[in-house]
Amino acid sequence: MFNRDKNASPTFGRILCAMATLGLCFLLVACAQPAPLAPATMANAGLAPGDKIRVQVYEHPEFSGDYVIAADGSISVPKAGAVMLSGQSLRQAEVEVGQKLKQELNNPQVSINMIEYRPIYVLGQVTQPGQYPFMSGMKVLNAIALAHGYTYRADQSRITVIRGDDASATPMRATDADILQPGDTVNVLESWY
């Protein structure tokens, strides 16, 4: 049926098939998208470095004050020393500080409130990439608005978020309606055309 050249190499067809397969693999990799962003809840966002908290010890103002959680995840409370709070909820932190203060006080009553969350970061194809203050209930679109909107190169359908402060974490696909957590990094990708 086909008139094949008798001098043509039988491996030519194999090479052509291999090239087509390789091209298809490159196309699939280029079209691959990150997994969708998991829903955010403030309960999942434990205390972390950069959070500013107010510690109040009932009837003992000398132990009360505002603290920024250090890079190692701790605060330094007078006469109690370093208290590790990273990853804990506010209620867990109250118990932890209270335990440390038991060395100095009889039955310390501790209250901890959030003053300011650690910032979020907006990168990529936005007018002013950078660090911005986090506000409870903040959505991806709010973060992009803080960064003065998209550039003309932005692909508004290709946004990724890295949860928290772990730069080695895998970027997750996001929409402009997804809710952020403190420390998240939003990246608006460039359009391919």
N, C-alpha and C positions, 0 to 999 in steps of 0.2 A: 504494500500500500504506500509506504513512504520510500522514497528513493534516497537511501543513505549512502554517503561517500564511503567507499570501502577502506579508504586510507584514514578516515576520522578515528580519533582515539575513543575507545569505549568509556574512558573516564570523563570525557567532556560532559556527558549527561549528569554524572555524579557531581562534578564541580558546579554545574549550573544549579542543581537541586540543593547543594550545600549552601551556595550563595543566597538562594531564595529563602532558605530556612534561617540563615543568619540575619538577613534583612528583616524577616518577620519578627525575630527575637528582639532586634533593636527597636522596632516599632512598638512592640508590647511593653518594653522597658520605658520608652519615652512617654507612653500613654498611662503608665501606672500612676495611681494616685495614693496619697497616704490614707490611712484609716480615718474614719470620722472622729471628731472630737467627743470625748466622753462628757456627759453633763456635769456642770460645775455646781458644787454646793459649798457653802462657807464652812460646813461641818468637816469637809475634806481638807480644807485649807488650815492646817495647824499653824501654830506660831513658827516663825522662821527669822533668820537674820534680816535686819532692816525694819522689822515691825516695831512700832513705838507703843508702849503700854504704860498705864498708870497703875501702880501698886499702892493700895491703901490698907494700912494696918490700923484697925479700930483702937482708938485711945493711945496710939503710939506714932505720932507724926514723924518722929525721928527715923522710922523705918519706911515711911511712905515716900513716894516720889515717882517721877517719870523716868522710864528706862527705854533705851533702844537695844534690842536683842543683838548681841555681838556676832561676829562672823562664825564663832565656834558654837553658836546657839544658846549662849548663856547671858544672864544679867548678874551684876554684882550688887548684892543687897548688904547694907551696913551690918556688921557683926554676924551675918549669916554666910557671907562669902559668895562664891560663884554658885548660881543655881541654873542647871540645864533645863531649858524650856522648849527647845526646838522640837517641832512635831506635836506638841501638846495643845489641847484646847485651852481656852481661858479658865475653865473650871478645874482642869487637871493642873494647870499652872498655879492656881490658888492653893491647892492641896500641897503641891511641891514646895512653894515658898513657905507655907505654914509649917510644914515639917522641919524645914531648915531653921525657922525662927523659934521653934520649941526649945532650942538650946539656950535662948536668951529670955524668952517670954513664957508665961503660963497661959496655955490655951489661946494662942494668937488667932484673931479673926481677920482673915485676909480677903480683900476684894481686888480683882484685877479687871481693868477695862481697856479696850483697844482705843488708842488715840489716833493712830495713823498706820495703815497697812503699808507693806513694802510696795515699791512701784511696779508698774508693768512697763514693757518695752515694745515699741512699735517700730518695725524695720521694713526695709524693702522699698517698694514703689509707692511711698507716701511723700507728701511735700516736705515735712519736717520730721524725719526719723529721730527717735530718741526715747528717753525715759519720761514717763508720765505718772502722776499720782493715781492710785487705784481707788475706786469708789465702789461700795457694795452694790451689786446688781449690774455692774458695768458689762455692756455687750461689746463684741468686736467692732461694730459700727461706731460706738461711742469712742473707742480707742483710736480708730482711724480719723474721726472728727477732731480729736485732740491733736493729732499729728497733721492737721490742716488738709485732710482729704487725700484722695488718690492723685498720682501723677498721670500724665497722658499715656505712659507706658504700662500702667497697672492692668493686670487681668483681674477684675473684680470677682471672678468666679474661682480664682486660685489663691486662697488664703490659708496659711497654716498657723498653728499655735503649738508652742512647746509649753507644757504645763509646769508651773513652778520655776525654781531656780536651777534646775538640772540641765545645763547646756548640752549634755550628751544624750538627753532624752530624744525620742523619735518625734519629729513634727507630725501633728495630726491635722487632717483636713477640717476646715472650719467655714462657717457661713457668717455673714455679718450679723446674724441674730443670735449667735452662740454667746453664752455668758462666760465671762472671764473670772479667774481667781487671782489673788495677789501673787505677784512674781511671774505671771505669764509673759511669754514673748510672742507677739503677733508679727507675722511676716507676710507682706503682700507681694506675690510673685509677679514677674514681668510677663507681659503678653508675648506670645511667640510670633505675632504678625504685626 
